[in-house]
């Protein structure tokens, strides 16, 4: 018997998943970084990695913009841009990506 090649995943399923996962990631990441305080500075590589993940997510929003609701696109875009705006508020915010920074008591 000959083996049948497996069918590739349906691209429409992946498109629908991206339309919901990308905005959820950006908005959720924004809420976590805004509402929780950071307690230590990350390594430089972690800081750069976080920013290099957030930037393509914002660019990816424009790629799927026509297939999503306009209000979802706007909210996700604002959240994504605010992730970078948070880093401009202070030195601690630049390093941690969080709006608040505090040391834990010892």
QUISUL-V287431 format. One record per backbone hydrogen bond with DSSP energy under -1.0 kcal/mol. CO is the residue of the C=O (numbers start at 1). NH is the residue of the N-H. Records with the same first field share a line. If there is no record, write none. Layout:
CO=NH ; NH
//
This chain:
10=14
11=15
12=16
13=17
14=18
15=19
17=21
18=22
20=24
21=25
22=26
23=27
24=28
25=29
26=30
27=31
28=32
29=33
30=34
31=35
32=36
33=99
38=102
43=47
44=48
45=49
46=50
47=51
48=52
49=53
50=54
51=55
53=57
54=58
55=59
56=60
57=61
60=64
64=67
69=73
70=74
71=75
72=76
73=77
74=78
75=79
76=80
77=81
78=82
79=83
81=85
82=86
85=88
86=89
90=94
91=95
92=96
93=97
100=38
//
